Amino acid sequence: MTDRRPPSFVIVHGHDLGRHLGPYGRGAPTPAIDRFATSALTIERAFAPAPQCSPSRASLITGKYPTKSGMMGLAHLDWRLFDDRDALPHHLRELGYATLLVGEQHEASAGELLGYDRCIGTRWPQLAREVAPAFAEALDTLDPDRPFFASVGFFEAHRPFDHDGYVDDDPARVSVPPYLPDTPAVRRDVAAFHGRVRAFDEGVARVLAALDRRGLRERTVVIVTTDHGIAFPRAKGTLYDAGLETGLLIRWPGVTRPGSRSDAMVLNLDLFPTLLRAAGGQPDGALDGVDLMPLLRGATTAVRDHLYAQLHWHDAFVPMRALRSESHKLILDYSERETPYFPADVEDSASGRALRACGLELPVRVALHSLADDPLERRNVILDEAHRDIGAAMVERLHAWMHATSDPLLEGTAP
């Protein structure tokens, strides 16, 4: 007889990892995630709507852009959701789900506010080697006949990289991201980062093994994802693709085709309506996310042709907005900075110091990048004749979105 119960959901998420995982051909070897990819769908162009922790994570659990969720800065700096009940665990609990938080969350001062029945292993730093076993133990406490939602968050690969118990890669053998200077100091920094990527992979392995041991594989949707780009210059804290990119792999038994890949442009906030509807809920019209089910089933190859992104407040006021289409990226910088912004942890890193030593270009208030021939977003073509009409239309569209979402920048750029 067919099991008609709604599926359980497990979201395993890493910190400051971008797409530096084996299935994307970057970063340290990740054998567990590589094996997982053979049973899952890999989304090749998944993005976050913000290049920083709390706004990105809040978008995932509310289905809304930061301006609409209220989370436009870091939760530990007193930014809050407009309404904690918007969070996905609240909705799923109302539908009969058990809700479990293990490890990292950065959307509220306490996980209980977000609708989690139980919160364990949340003390900083939430290292994978401690969080993954805690998840395995928590599975034993769940009612096997009741669907559950579990958020499993690992601290890796957030800076600092000086916690004990990691094995760095050989600096001579790492691949330095093309937007960074290839110096010995940067190579050592990347090698240390790779050690944390390995730890994330080991944590994922233990989570998957725990589900298999309890016979939950066929009834559980597993999502392996990251919150935004890596904590290196020109990535985290920027609206370049390197700052907004995320890893996203989804194993949905009976829905996704094992070992498949999709080039669709997806936002993390698209997960909210997808999971809510699968659980028997009805997403409302206030959401910005779109249901990914047609994409997951292979019934379509695209779900959106553009996305918006924003940076507002991280460890400083950094007002920037962006619109990304399939072919172009528009970035509006409303700040008055005379040098590019780096988050504090990036500023203090060996890579941050190395890039500043190389000399930095002055910030540009209006930048348009042609992504096909300039994927690193180095050239501003806003004044080029071939791109002028595209730029003007994108500026108009981005301003219209800011008005539609009551963006506070419309009232001025004061903090």
N, C-alpha and C positions, 0 to 999 in steps of 0.2 A: 504494500500500500504506500502511496506517495506521501512523504512527510510534508505537511502543509504549514508547519510552523515557520514563522519568519526567521531569517538567518541571524546568527550572532555576528558581532563585528569586533574585530581587534585592529586598532590602529597603532602601529609601532612607528615612533617618530624620533628623528635625530635632530641635533642642534648644529647650525652653521655648517651643514654638509653639502648644500647645493646638489649637484648631480655627480659628485666625485665618488661614484660607486662603480663596481665592476660592470654592470649591465650597460653603463654609459661610456665605457672605455676610458675611464679616468680614475684618478686616485689610487689608493692601495688595492691590492687584491682583496676581493670580498667573496670568498667561495660560498658562504651560506646564502648570500643575496643572489649570487649567480645561479645557484641551484633553485632558489625560490623563483627566479625569473623564468625558468623552464616550465614552471607550472602556473605562471601568471601572465598578465598583460602588462607590458612596460610602456608607460606614457613617455614619449621622448621629449615633448615640449610642455611640461607642466611648470607653472609659475605660481608665485605668491603675489598678492597685491601690495606687499610692502617688504622691504629688504631688511626686516628686523623682527625680533622674536614675537612680542606680544601682539602687535597688530596683525601679523601673518597668522599666528595661531588662533587669534580671536575670529578671524575671517573663516578659518576652517570649521570652527564649531558653531558659527552663527549663520554662515551662508551670505554674509554681508561684507561690503567694503568697509575699511576702517572708519570713514566719515559717517557711515550709517550705524555701525556697531557701537561707536563711541571710543573704541580702543585705538587711539591715534598716537600712543606713546607706550612706554614700558609700565607694566602693572606695578612693579615695585617702586616706581616713581609716582604713584597715586593716580595713574590713568585707570579708568574703569569702563566696563560695558555700560551702555545706557540702561540695559535691563539684563540681569544675570539669567533670567528665565528664557532668554533667547537661545541659550546654549543647548547644543544637541543632546547632552545627557538628560536635561529636564524633559525634553520632548519624548525621548525614548523611554524614560521612566514612566511617563503618563501612558505609554503604549504597552506597559507591562514588562519592560526590560529591567534586569538588574544592571546597575552601572558601577563600574570599577575604574578607579584611577590608580595606576602604579607608576611612581617616579615623577618625572618632570611635567609640570603645567605652568604656564606663565600668562594666564588670562584672568586670574582673580587672586585675591589674598589667601583664599583657601578653596580647595577643590569642592568642598560641600556646597559652596555658593553656586557652583555650575551644575549641580544636580547629580553628583556622584554619591552613591550609597556608601561607598567605602573608599578611603584614600590611604594608601600605604607607600612607604619608601619615598616620600616626597621631600625628605630633608636634603638640602644642598650639600655637596654635589651629587646628583642622582646618577651615579656611575652604572654603566650597563652590567658590570659584574655583580652588582648588588640588586639592581632593579629586576633583572630577568629571573633570578631565582625566587624573588618575592612574588612575581607574577605566577610562576609555576605553583607555588604554595597556595596562592589565592584561588587558583582554579579549583582546588579541592573543596573550597567552601561554597562554591556556586551550586545552585539547584540544576541538575543535568537536564531537567525538563523545561527550564525557563530560559528564553533567549537572553543574552547579555551583551553589553557594550563595554569594551575595555580600552582605555587609553594607556599605552605603555610608552613612557617618555624617558629617553636616555640623555644625559648631559653631553655626551660626546657628539660633535667634536668642538665644543665651545672652548675658547681660551679661558684661563691660561693652560698651557700644555705641560705644566710641571707636576701634575699628580703622579704618584708612584704607580708602578705596576704595568707600564706600557713599554712596548718595544718599538723604537723608531725604525723607519726604513733607512737604508743606506743613502746618504745625501747624494752620492755620486750617481745613483741610479734612478732618482725620482725625475718625473717630468714636471718642469716648472710651468704654471699657467702662462699663456702667451702675453698676458697683460702685465706681467711682473718682470723685473730685471733678473737675469740669470746670474746670481752671485753666490758665493759660498754661504753667506749668511741666509739668503733666501732659501737655498737648497736645504739647509739644516732646519729651517722653519717648516718647509713643506714636508720634510722627512718626519718631523715630530707630529705634524697634522696627520700623516698617514698612519701613525701608530694609534691614533684615536679613531680613525676610520675602521681599522681592524677590530678595535674594541666594540664599536657599534655593530659590526658584522657578527661578532661572537655573541653579542646580546640577542640579535635577531635569530641566530641559530637556536639559542636556548628557548626562546619564545615559541618558535615553530615546533621544536621537539616536545615541549610541554603540551601543546595542543594535540600532537599526534599520539602521545602516550595516553591521553584521556579520550581518544576516539572522537575528537571534535573537528577533525579536518574537513569532513564533507558538509558540516552544518555551519561552518564559520567562514565569513569573509575576512580575509587578512589584507591589510593595506600597509605597505612599508613606504614611508615618506620622510621628507625633511622640511624644515620650516622656511629656509631661504638660502641665499648664497653663502659661500665660505667666508670666514673671518680674515680676509686678506684685502689689501687695497684694490680699488676698482671692482669690488664685489659687495660684500656686506655693507649696508649703509649707502648704497648707490642705487639708482634706478636703471642702471645698465642690466642687460640680461644676466650677467654674472652675479648680480646682487639679487635678482628676482627668481632665478631658476630654482626648481626643486626636483628631487627625485620622487617618482610616484609609480609604484608597482602594485597591482591589484590582483589578488587571487580570489575569484568568486566562483565556487563550484557550480557547474551547470550553466554559467553565464559567460565568463571569459574563456577564450581559447588558450590552452597552455602554450607557453613560449611565443605568444604573439606580441606585436609591437604596434603602436599607433603614433602617427606624426601629428595628431590633432593638437591644437592649442587649447590648453585646459588651465583653469585656475583652481587653487585648493578649495575655494569657497563653493565649487561645484559639487564637492562631496556631500555637503549638508542635504540638499534636496534629494540627491541620489539615495543616500542611506535612509532618510526619513520616509520616503515613499516606499522603499523596499520593506520597511518595518511596519507598513500599514498606515502611516501618517499622510497628511496632505499639506505640502508646502504652501505657504501663503504668498501673495503677490508682492510682499515687501522684500523678498529675497533677491539677491543679485546673482546667485548661483544658478546654473542650469543642470537639469537632470542628465547624467552621463550614461544612463542605461542603454540608449540606442548605440552609443559608441562602444560600450562594454560588450554588447551582444554582437557587434560587427555589422549592425544595420546601417550605420553611417560612418563616414570618415572624418567628420568635422562637427563641432558643436558651437563654436563661436569664431568670429573673424576678427575680433579685437578684444583688448582688455585694457583696464586702467590700473595705474599703480600710483602710490603716494609715499612720500616720506614727510613726516611732520615734526615729531619730537622723539629723539632717541636719548642721548645724554646731553643734548643741546637742541635748540630750536632750528630745524633744518627744513624749511618749507619748500617742497618740490612736488611736482605732479607730472604724470606721464601718461601717454596713450601709445599702445603698441598695436599695430596692425600686422598682417602677414608679411608686409614688405618694409615697413618703416617704424621708427620709434621717435616720438616727439617728447622732449623733456623740457618743462618749464621750471626754472629756478627762481623762486621768489625771495631767496635769501640775499643778504648784502655781503656775503663772504668774499674775500679777495683771494683765498686759496681753497682748493677742494676740501670737502669735509671727510674726515675719517672718524669712525666710532673710536672711543677711547682705547678699547682693547686692540684695535687694528693700529691706531696711532703709536701705541707703545710696543708693537711687535717689531721683530727684525725686518720683516718685509715692509712694514710701514716706513721705517727709517730708511731702508734702501731705496724705496720709490721716491721719497722726498729728496734724498741725496742726488737723485738723477735729474731733479728739476720737474716741476709740475706746470701744466698749462693753467691759465687763469680760468675761473668758472665762466660759463657761457649762460646767459639768462634764457635764451631760446635756442634749443639745439634740435636738429632733425637729422636722423641717421638712416641711411639706406642699408637695411640689414643684409640684403643679398650679397652686396659687394663690400660691405664694411661690418662684418659680424662682431668685431670688437668695439664698434661704436666710437671710433676715433675721429672721424671726419664729420664736420657740421655742414650739411648741404642745404640749409634753410634758404640761402640766397641764390642757390644754383637754379638756373632757368628750368632745367629738366624736372626739378622737384618743387618748384615754387607753389604751384597750385595744390599739390598734395599737402605741403606744409600748411598753407592757409586753411584748407579744409579740416586738417587735423587740429589746428589751434581752435577753430570754431567748435568742433565737436568736443574737445576737451573742456572748453569753457562752458558749453551747454551741460556737460555732465557735472561739472562743479556746481552749477546752479541747481540742477536736479537733486543733488545730494546735500544741498545747503552747506557747502564747504566753508568752513570758517575763514579761509583765506579771502573770501569775497568781502569780508568786513575789514580787511587790512592784514598786514603781515606782522603786527606786534604779537609777541608770545601770548 
